[in-house]
């Protein structure tokens, strides 16, 4: 377990094997962010059900993407945007998994472009 700084708040970053956390199977997740406990929990994708035969490279890439995804949730939570974005009973934009995925997947490219432009 390590700690990661999310807007000044320490979050525990925990990697667990698939069978070590019932949430993975119960909720069909590869990771989750628990804003109350300040934890980001990610599945060791080498142990994820159905991933036993995936290449090591694919396993590492998927685990990094899952970690970034859950960190985006943590940043939104710590910004005060995690739970107050509901509209008409629908899932609010800050809980929209598609949008969170976009940030998690495009973040490294955005950072690289900023760095290339001298904007970091």
Rosetta constraint file for C-alpha pairs under 8 A:
AtomPair CA 1 CA 12 HARMONIC 6.66 0.50
AtomPair CA 1 CA 13 HARMONIC 5.78 0.50
AtomPair CA 1 CA 14 HARMONIC 4.97 0.50
AtomPair CA 1 CA 15 HARMONIC 7.02 0.50
AtomPair CA 2 CA 12 HARMONIC 5.83 0.50
AtomPair CA 2 CA 13 HARMONIC 5.26 0.50
AtomPair CA 2 CA 14 HARMONIC 6.86 0.50
AtomPair CA 3 CA 10 HARMONIC 6.06 0.50
AtomPair CA 3 CA 11 HARMONIC 5.48 0.50
AtomPair CA 3 CA 12 HARMONIC 4.53 0.50
AtomPair CA 3 CA 13 HARMONIC 5.58 0.50
AtomPair CA 4 CA 10 HARMONIC 5.67 0.50
AtomPair CA 4 CA 11 HARMONIC 5.34 0.50
AtomPair CA 4 CA 12 HARMONIC 6.43 0.50
AtomPair CA 4 CA 13 HARMONIC 6.55 0.50
AtomPair CA 5 CA 9 HARMONIC 5.58 0.50
AtomPair CA 5 CA 10 HARMONIC 4.75 0.50
AtomPair CA 5 CA 11 HARMONIC 6.33 0.50
AtomPair CA 6 CA 10 HARMONIC 6.16 0.50
AtomPair CA 6 CA 11 HARMONIC 6.71 0.50
AtomPair CA 6 CA 71 HARMONIC 7.83 0.50
AtomPair CA 6 CA 74 HARMONIC 6.80 0.50
AtomPair CA 6 CA 75 HARMONIC 5.98 0.50
AtomPair CA 6 CA 78 HARMONIC 7.12 0.50
AtomPair CA 7 CA 75 HARMONIC 6.87 0.50
AtomPair CA 7 CA 78 HARMONIC 6.64 0.50
AtomPair CA 7 CA 79 HARMONIC 7.75 0.50
AtomPair CA 9 CA 78 HARMONIC 7.66 0.50
AtomPair CA 10 CA 38 HARMONIC 7.08 0.50
AtomPair CA 11 CA 38 HARMONIC 4.72 0.50
AtomPair CA 11 CA 39 HARMONIC 5.12 0.50
AtomPair CA 11 CA 40 HARMONIC 6.66 0.50
AtomPair CA 12 CA 38 HARMONIC 6.41 0.50
AtomPair CA 12 CA 39 HARMONIC 4.70 0.50
AtomPair CA 12 CA 40 HARMONIC 6.05 0.50
AtomPair CA 13 CA 39 HARMONIC 6.11 0.50
AtomPair CA 13 CA 40 HARMONIC 4.90 0.50
AtomPair CA 13 CA 41 HARMONIC 6.09 0.50
AtomPair CA 13 CA 42 HARMONIC 7.73 0.50
AtomPair CA 14 CA 39 HARMONIC 7.26 0.50
AtomPair CA 14 CA 40 HARMONIC 6.12 0.50
AtomPair CA 14 CA 41 HARMONIC 4.78 0.50
AtomPair CA 14 CA 42 HARMONIC 6.22 0.50
AtomPair CA 15 CA 41 HARMONIC 5.86 0.50
AtomPair CA 15 CA 42 HARMONIC 4.87 0.50
AtomPair CA 15 CA 43 HARMONIC 5.60 0.50
AtomPair CA 15 CA 44 HARMONIC 5.88 0.50
AtomPair CA 16 CA 20 HARMONIC 6.01 0.50
AtomPair CA 16 CA 21 HARMONIC 6.91 0.50
AtomPair CA 16 CA 41 HARMONIC 7.16 0.50
AtomPair CA 16 CA 42 HARMONIC 6.34 0.50
AtomPair CA 16 CA 43 HARMONIC 5.10 0.50
AtomPair CA 16 CA 44 HARMONIC 5.63 0.50
AtomPair CA 17 CA 21 HARMONIC 7.25 0.50
AtomPair CA 17 CA 43 HARMONIC 5.70 0.50
AtomPair CA 17 CA 44 HARMONIC 5.08 0.50
AtomPair CA 17 CA 45 HARMONIC 7.73 0.50
AtomPair CA 17 CA 47 HARMONIC 5.69 0.50
AtomPair CA 17 CA 48 HARMONIC 7.33 0.50
AtomPair CA 18 CA 22 HARMONIC 7.79 0.50
AtomPair CA 18 CA 24 HARMONIC 6.46 0.50
AtomPair CA 18 CA 25 HARMONIC 7.80 0.50
AtomPair CA 18 CA 43 HARMONIC 5.85 0.50
AtomPair CA 18 CA 44 HARMONIC 6.71 0.50
AtomPair CA 18 CA 45 HARMONIC 7.73 0.50
AtomPair CA 18 CA 47 HARMONIC 5.45 0.50
AtomPair CA 18 CA 48 HARMONIC 5.20 0.50
AtomPair CA 18 CA 49 HARMONIC 7.04 0.50
AtomPair CA 19 CA 47 HARMONIC 7.93 0.50
AtomPair CA 21 CA 25 HARMONIC 8.00 0.50
AtomPair CA 22 CA 26 HARMONIC 5.92 0.50
AtomPair CA 23 CA 27 HARMONIC 5.53 0.50
AtomPair CA 23 CA 28 HARMONIC 7.44 0.50
AtomPair CA 23 CA 29 HARMONIC 6.97 0.50
AtomPair CA 24 CA 28 HARMONIC 5.40 0.50
AtomPair CA 24 CA 29 HARMONIC 4.57 0.50
AtomPair CA 24 CA 30 HARMONIC 5.88 0.50
AtomPair CA 24 CA 31 HARMONIC 6.94 0.50
AtomPair CA 24 CA 43 HARMONIC 7.46 0.50
AtomPair CA 25 CA 29 HARMONIC 6.67 0.50
AtomPair CA 30 CA 42 HARMONIC 6.11 0.50
AtomPair CA 30 CA 43 HARMONIC 5.25 0.50
AtomPair CA 30 CA 45 HARMONIC 7.53 0.50
AtomPair CA 30 CA 48 HARMONIC 7.51 0.50
AtomPair CA 30 CA 66 HARMONIC 6.71 0.50
AtomPair CA 31 CA 40 HARMONIC 7.48 0.50
AtomPair CA 31 CA 41 HARMONIC 5.37 0.50
AtomPair CA 31 CA 42 HARMONIC 4.11 0.50
AtomPair CA 31 CA 43 HARMONIC 5.70 0.50
AtomPair CA 31 CA 66 HARMONIC 6.27 0.50
AtomPair CA 31 CA 67 HARMONIC 7.33 0.50
AtomPair CA 31 CA 70 HARMONIC 6.78 0.50
AtomPair CA 32 CA 40 HARMONIC 6.01 0.50
AtomPair CA 32 CA 41 HARMONIC 5.39 0.50
AtomPair CA 32 CA 42 HARMONIC 6.56 0.50
AtomPair CA 32 CA 70 HARMONIC 5.81 0.50
AtomPair CA 33 CA 38 HARMONIC 7.63 0.50
AtomPair CA 33 CA 39 HARMONIC 5.91 0.50
AtomPair CA 33 CA 40 HARMONIC 4.53 0.50
AtomPair CA 33 CA 41 HARMONIC 6.30 0.50
AtomPair CA 33 CA 70 HARMONIC 5.42 0.50
AtomPair CA 33 CA 71 HARMONIC 7.40 0.50
AtomPair CA 33 CA 73 HARMONIC 6.50 0.50
AtomPair CA 33 CA 74 HARMONIC 6.37 0.50
AtomPair CA 34 CA 38 HARMONIC 5.74 0.50
AtomPair CA 34 CA 39 HARMONIC 5.12 0.50
AtomPair CA 34 CA 40 HARMONIC 6.28 0.50
AtomPair CA 34 CA 41 HARMONIC 7.92 0.50
AtomPair CA 35 CA 39 HARMONIC 6.55 0.50
AtomPair CA 35 CA 74 HARMONIC 6.56 0.50
AtomPair CA 35 CA 77 HARMONIC 6.57 0.50
AtomPair CA 40 CA 67 HARMONIC 7.72 0.50
AtomPair CA 40 CA 70 HARMONIC 6.30 0.50
AtomPair CA 40 CA 71 HARMONIC 7.03 0.50
AtomPair CA 40 CA 74 HARMONIC 7.74 0.50
AtomPair CA 41 CA 70 HARMONIC 7.90 0.50
AtomPair CA 42 CA 63 HARMONIC 7.27 0.50
AtomPair CA 42 CA 66 HARMONIC 6.74 0.50
AtomPair CA 42 CA 67 HARMONIC 6.19 0.50
AtomPair CA 43 CA 47 HARMONIC 7.57 0.50
AtomPair CA 43 CA 48 HARMONIC 6.77 0.50
AtomPair CA 43 CA 63 HARMONIC 7.20 0.50
AtomPair CA 44 CA 48 HARMONIC 6.65 0.50
AtomPair CA 44 CA 63 HARMONIC 6.81 0.50
AtomPair CA 45 CA 51 HARMONIC 6.85 0.50
AtomPair CA 45 CA 59 HARMONIC 5.52 0.50
AtomPair CA 45 CA 60 HARMONIC 7.43 0.50
AtomPair CA 45 CA 62 HARMONIC 7.04 0.50
AtomPair CA 45 CA 63 HARMONIC 5.81 0.50
AtomPair CA 46 CA 51 HARMONIC 6.30 0.50
AtomPair CA 46 CA 52 HARMONIC 6.09 0.50
AtomPair CA 46 CA 54 HARMONIC 7.79 0.50
AtomPair CA 46 CA 56 HARMONIC 7.74 0.50
AtomPair CA 46 CA 59 HARMONIC 5.94 0.50
AtomPair CA 47 CA 51 HARMONIC 6.82 0.50
AtomPair CA 47 CA 52 HARMONIC 6.40 0.50
AtomPair CA 48 CA 52 HARMONIC 7.00 0.50
AtomPair CA 51 CA 59 HARMONIC 7.76 0.50
AtomPair CA 54 CA 58 HARMONIC 6.38 0.50
AtomPair CA 54 CA 59 HARMONIC 6.48 0.50
AtomPair CA 55 CA 59 HARMONIC 6.25 0.50
AtomPair CA 56 CA 60 HARMONIC 6.17 0.50
AtomPair CA 57 CA 61 HARMONIC 6.14 0.50
AtomPair CA 58 CA 62 HARMONIC 6.02 0.50
AtomPair CA 59 CA 63 HARMONIC 6.15 0.50
AtomPair CA 60 CA 64 HARMONIC 6.21 0.50
AtomPair CA 61 CA 65 HARMONIC 6.20 0.50
AtomPair CA 62 CA 66 HARMONIC 6.12 0.50
AtomPair CA 63 CA 67 HARMONIC 6.14 0.50
AtomPair CA 64 CA 68 HARMONIC 6.19 0.50
AtomPair CA 65 CA 69 HARMONIC 6.07 0.50
AtomPair CA 65 CA 104 HARMONIC 6.39 0.50
AtomPair CA 65 CA 105 HARMONIC 6.58 0.50
AtomPair CA 66 CA 70 HARMONIC 6.26 0.50
AtomPair CA 66 CA 104 HARMONIC 7.98 0.50
AtomPair CA 67 CA 71 HARMONIC 6.16 0.50
AtomPair CA 68 CA 72 HARMONIC 6.23 0.50
AtomPair CA 68 CA 104 HARMONIC 5.10 0.50
AtomPair CA 68 CA 105 HARMONIC 7.85 0.50
AtomPair CA 69 CA 73 HARMONIC 6.65 0.50
AtomPair CA 69 CA 100 HARMONIC 6.15 0.50
AtomPair CA 69 CA 101 HARMONIC 5.87 0.50
AtomPair CA 69 CA 103 HARMONIC 7.49 0.50
AtomPair CA 69 CA 104 HARMONIC 4.81 0.50
AtomPair CA 69 CA 105 HARMONIC 7.86 0.50
AtomPair CA 70 CA 74 HARMONIC 6.36 0.50
AtomPair CA 71 CA 75 HARMONIC 6.18 0.50
AtomPair CA 72 CA 76 HARMONIC 6.21 0.50
AtomPair CA 72 CA 100 HARMONIC 6.34 0.50
AtomPair CA 72 CA 103 HARMONIC 7.16 0.50
AtomPair CA 72 CA 104 HARMONIC 6.67 0.50
AtomPair CA 73 CA 77 HARMONIC 6.11 0.50
AtomPair CA 73 CA 82 HARMONIC 7.15 0.50
AtomPair CA 73 CA 94 HARMONIC 7.74 0.50
AtomPair CA 73 CA 95 HARMONIC 7.65 0.50
AtomPair CA 73 CA 100 HARMONIC 7.01 0.50
AtomPair CA 74 CA 78 HARMONIC 6.08 0.50
AtomPair CA 75 CA 79 HARMONIC 6.04 0.50
AtomPair CA 76 CA 80 HARMONIC 6.46 0.50
AtomPair CA 76 CA 81 HARMONIC 5.05 0.50
AtomPair CA 76 CA 82 HARMONIC 5.09 0.50
AtomPair CA 76 CA 94 HARMONIC 6.69 0.50
AtomPair CA 77 CA 81 HARMONIC 5.53 0.50
AtomPair CA 77 CA 82 HARMONIC 4.13 0.50
AtomPair CA 77 CA 83 HARMONIC 7.30 0.50
AtomPair CA 78 CA 82 HARMONIC 7.54 0.50
AtomPair CA 80 CA 84 HARMONIC 7.68 0.50
AtomPair CA 81 CA 85 HARMONIC 6.70 0.50
AtomPair CA 81 CA 94 HARMONIC 6.23 0.50
AtomPair CA 82 CA 94 HARMONIC 5.52 0.50
AtomPair CA 82 CA 95 HARMONIC 6.63 0.50
AtomPair CA 83 CA 92 HARMONIC 7.76 0.50
AtomPair CA 83 CA 94 HARMONIC 7.29 0.50
AtomPair CA 83 CA 95 HARMONIC 7.51 0.50
AtomPair CA 84 CA 92 HARMONIC 7.56 0.50
AtomPair CA 85 CA 91 HARMONIC 7.68 0.50
AtomPair CA 85 CA 92 HARMONIC 4.42 0.50
AtomPair CA 85 CA 93 HARMONIC 6.12 0.50
AtomPair CA 85 CA 94 HARMONIC 6.24 0.50
AtomPair CA 85 CA 95 HARMONIC 7.90 0.50
AtomPair CA 86 CA 90 HARMONIC 5.99 0.50
AtomPair CA 86 CA 91 HARMONIC 5.65 0.50
AtomPair CA 86 CA 92 HARMONIC 4.10 0.50
AtomPair CA 86 CA 93 HARMONIC 7.51 0.50
AtomPair CA 87 CA 91 HARMONIC 7.10 0.50
AtomPair CA 87 CA 92 HARMONIC 6.06 0.50
AtomPair CA 91 CA 95 HARMONIC 6.26 0.50
AtomPair CA 91 CA 96 HARMONIC 6.53 0.50
AtomPair CA 92 CA 96 HARMONIC 6.33 0.50
AtomPair CA 93 CA 99 HARMONIC 7.31 0.50
AtomPair CA 94 CA 99 HARMONIC 7.73 0.50
AtomPair CA 94 CA 100 HARMONIC 7.51 0.50
AtomPair CA 95 CA 100 HARMONIC 7.49 0.50
AtomPair CA 96 CA 100 HARMONIC 6.35 0.50
AtomPair CA 97 CA 101 HARMONIC 5.94 0.50
AtomPair CA 98 CA 102 HARMONIC 6.22 0.50
AtomPair CA 99 CA 103 HARMONIC 6.50 0.50
AtomPair CA 100 CA 104 HARMONIC 6.20 0.50
AtomPair CA 101 CA 105 HARMONIC 5.91 0.50
AtomPair CA 102 CA 106 HARMONIC 5.83 0.50
AtomPair CA 102 CA 107 HARMONIC 7.97 0.50
AtomPair CA 103 CA 107 HARMONIC 5.38 0.50
AtomPair CA 104 CA 108 HARMONIC 7.91 0.50
AtomPair CA 106 CA 110 HARMONIC 6.12 0.50
AtomPair CA 107 CA 111 HARMONIC 6.05 0.50
AtomPair CA 108 CA 112 HARMONIC 6.11 0.50
AtomPair CA 109 CA 113 HARMONIC 6.18 0.50
AtomPair CA 110 CA 114 HARMONIC 6.17 0.50
AtomPair CA 111 CA 115 HARMONIC 6.07 0.50
AtomPair CA 112 CA 116 HARMONIC 6.05 0.50
AtomPair CA 113 CA 117 HARMONIC 6.15 0.50
AtomPair CA 114 CA 118 HARMONIC 6.22 0.50
AtomPair CA 114 CA 119 HARMONIC 4.93 0.50
AtomPair CA 114 CA 120 HARMONIC 5.96 0.50
AtomPair CA 115 CA 119 HARMONIC 5.75 0.50
AtomPair CA 115 CA 120 HARMONIC 5.35 0.50
